[in-house]
Amino acid sequence: MKRDDLKKIEGLTSEQIDAIMKLHGTDTSEWNQKLEEQKKEVQKRDDTINELTEKVKAYDGVDVAKLQSDLSEWEEKYNKDMAAKDKDFAKRMYFSTIKFNSNLAKKAAMEAFDEKNLEFKDGKFVGADEFIEDLKKSDPQAFKSTDPDPKPKGKGAPMGGRAPGSDDLDGVEERFYELNPGLKK
């Protein structure tokens, strides 16, 4: 809008034309400011689109479905491996509480335990105690005596407080004989 165009309109005074021009200037200024803000926003969006386009190009030729399938397979393998480790650890902890007369007896019992393939539930083997009790009945010589008061043999206990031939060994002595199987107890 131009001042000359307004002068051509009959009946407008110069004060009215000045007021109209002032309003027009204010409106134009506001619209120009909004236009600049929109241009900045459009530029920002264009930059984002260009950035994302570059990132997408890096994945050209990648089979996303195969990646997801591989991820699922690895996750399943990891879960199976961890479950097997948990089960093995629980078995070792369970067998660490049982006193065997030899490592060979313990190894054989663990193999028989594995063959039994007992259900592993909530960190424990269902039926494990019954399995061990059955083993104790069928092969009692594989297990150390649970007699709380073993009787000493001979004329009395030696200086160490244990009778010769007694199966009551402390952990250090037990480990010593494990490492030196040729020595007699």
C-alpha positions as CSV (number, residue, x, y, z in Angstrom):
1,M,0.0,0.0,0.0
2,K,1.3,3.4,-0.9
3,R,0.5,6.9,0.4
4,D,-0.3,8.1,-3.2
5,D,-2.9,5.4,-3.6
6,L,-4.7,6.6,-0.4
7,K,-4.6,10.2,-1.5
8,K,-6.7,9.2,-4.6
9,I,-9.5,8.1,-2.3
10,E,-11.9,11.0,-1.8
11,G,-12.7,12.1,1.7
12,L,-9.5,10.9,3.4
13,T,-7.7,13.5,5.4
14,S,-3.9,13.6,5.7
15,E,-4.2,12.6,9.4
16,Q,-6.3,9.5,8.4
17,I,-3.8,8.6,5.7
18,D,-1.0,8.9,8.3
19,A,-2.9,6.7,10.7
20,I,-3.6,4.1,8.0
21,M,0.1,4.1,7.0
22,K,1.2,3.8,10.6
23,L,-1.1,0.7,11.0
24,H,0.1,-0.7,7.7
25,G,3.8,-0.3,8.9
26,T,3.1,-2.1,12.2
27,D,1.3,-5.0,10.4
28,T,4.0,-5.2,7.8
29,S,6.7,-5.3,10.5
30,E,4.9,-8.1,12.4
31,W,4.4,-10.1,9.3
32,N,8.0,-9.7,8.3
33,Q,9.1,-10.9,11.8
34,K,6.8,-14.0,11.5
35,L,8.1,-14.7,8.0
36,E,11.7,-14.7,9.3
37,E,10.8,-17.1,12.1
38,Q,9.2,-19.4,9.6
39,K,12.2,-19.3,7.4
40,K,14.5,-20.2,10.3
41,E,12.2,-23.1,11.2
42,V,12.1,-24.3,7.6
43,Q,15.9,-24.2,7.5
44,K,16.2,-26.1,10.7
45,R,13.9,-28.8,9.3
46,D,15.9,-28.9,6.1
47,D,19.1,-29.4,8.1
48,T,17.5,-32.2,10.1
49,I,16.2,-33.9,7.0
50,N,19.7,-33.7,5.4
51,E,21.3,-35.1,8.6
52,L,18.9,-38.0,8.8
53,T,19.3,-38.7,5.1
54,E,23.1,-39.0,5.6
55,K,22.5,-41.4,8.5
56,V,20.1,-43.5,6.5
57,K,22.7,-43.8,3.7
58,A,25.0,-45.5,6.2
59,Y,22.5,-48.3,6.5
60,D,21.9,-48.8,2.8
61,G,22.0,-52.6,2.0
62,V,21.6,-53.6,5.6
63,D,19.0,-56.3,6.2
64,V,17.2,-55.1,9.3
65,A,15.1,-58.2,9.5
66,K,18.3,-60.3,9.5
67,L,19.8,-58.1,12.2
68,Q,16.7,-58.6,14.3
69,S,16.8,-62.3,13.8
70,D,20.5,-62.5,14.7
71,L,19.9,-60.5,17.8
72,S,17.1,-62.8,18.8
73,E,19.3,-65.8,18.2
74,W,22.2,-64.3,20.3
75,E,19.8,-63.4,23.1
76,E,18.4,-66.9,23.1
77,K,21.9,-68.4,23.2
78,Y,22.9,-66.1,26.0
79,N,19.9,-67.0,28.0
80,K,20.5,-70.7,27.5
81,D,24.2,-70.3,28.4
82,M,23.4,-68.4,31.5
83,A,20.8,-70.9,32.6
84,A,23.3,-73.8,32.0
85,K,25.9,-71.9,34.1
86,D,23.4,-71.3,36.9
87,K,22.4,-74.9,36.8
88,D,26.0,-76.1,36.9
89,F,26.9,-73.7,39.7
90,A,23.9,-74.9,41.7
91,K,24.9,-78.5,41.2
92,R,28.5,-77.8,42.3
93,M,27.2,-76.0,45.4
94,Y,24.8,-78.8,46.2
95,F,27.6,-81.5,45.9
96,S,30.0,-79.4,48.0
97,T,27.8,-80.1,51.0
98,I,28.0,-83.9,50.5
99,K,31.0,-85.7,52.0
100,F,32.4,-88.4,49.7
101,N,35.2,-90.9,50.4
102,S,36.9,-90.1,47.2
103,N,37.0,-87.6,44.3
104,L,36.2,-90.5,42.0
105,A,33.0,-91.3,44.0
106,K,32.0,-87.7,43.8
107,K,32.6,-87.5,40.1
108,A,30.6,-90.6,39.5
109,A,27.8,-89.3,41.6
110,M,27.8,-86.0,39.7
111,E,27.7,-87.9,36.4
112,A,24.8,-90.0,37.6
113,F,23.1,-86.8,38.8
114,D,23.5,-85.3,35.3
115,E,22.1,-88.4,33.7
116,K,19.0,-88.2,35.9
117,N,18.3,-84.8,34.4
118,L,16.4,-83.5,37.4
119,E,14.2,-80.4,37.0
120,F,16.0,-77.2,38.0
121,K,13.4,-74.9,39.5
122,D,13.9,-71.7,41.5
123,G,17.7,-72.3,41.8
124,K,17.3,-75.9,43.2
125,F,17.0,-79.4,41.8
126,V,13.7,-81.1,42.4
127,G,14.3,-84.5,43.8
128,A,18.1,-84.0,44.5
129,D,17.9,-85.1,48.1
130,E,16.0,-88.2,47.3
131,F,18.6,-89.0,44.6
132,I,21.5,-88.7,47.0
133,E,19.6,-90.8,49.7
134,D,19.1,-93.5,47.1
135,L,22.8,-93.4,46.2
136,K,23.7,-93.6,49.9
137,K,21.5,-96.8,50.2
138,S,22.9,-98.4,47.0
139,D,26.6,-97.4,47.5
140,P,27.2,-96.5,51.2
141,Q,31.0,-96.9,50.9
142,A,31.2,-94.0,48.5
143,F,30.1,-91.6,51.3
144,K,31.8,-90.6,54.5
145,S,30.3,-91.8,57.7
146,T,27.8,-89.3,59.3
147,D,28.3,-91.0,62.7
148,P,28.7,-88.0,65.0
149,D,31.0,-89.8,67.5
150,P,33.5,-92.1,65.7
151,K,35.2,-94.5,68.1
152,P,39.0,-94.4,68.1
153,K,40.8,-97.6,67.3
154,G,43.7,-98.9,69.3
155,K,44.9,-97.6,72.7
156,G,43.7,-94.0,72.4
157,A,44.0,-90.9,70.4
158,P,47.5,-89.6,69.4
159,M,48.6,-86.1,70.2
160,G,46.5,-84.6,67.4
161,G,43.3,-85.6,69.1
162,R,42.3,-88.1,66.4
163,A,42.5,-91.8,66.5
164,P,44.6,-93.5,63.8
165,G,42.3,-94.6,60.9
166,S,39.7,-92.1,61.9
167,D,37.8,-90.5,59.0
168,D,37.3,-87.3,60.9
169,L,39.7,-85.0,59.0
170,D,39.7,-81.3,59.1
171,G,39.6,-79.4,55.8
172,V,43.4,-78.9,55.6
173,E,44.1,-82.6,56.1
174,E,41.4,-83.6,53.7
175,R,42.9,-81.3,51.0
176,F,46.4,-82.7,51.8
177,Y,45.3,-86.2,51.1
178,E,43.5,-85.2,48.0
179,L,46.7,-83.7,46.7
180,N,48.7,-86.7,47.8
181,P,46.6,-89.7,47.0
182,G,49.5,-92.2,47.5
183,L,49.8,-91.5,51.2
184,K,47.7,-93.5,53.6
185,K,45.4,-91.8,56.0
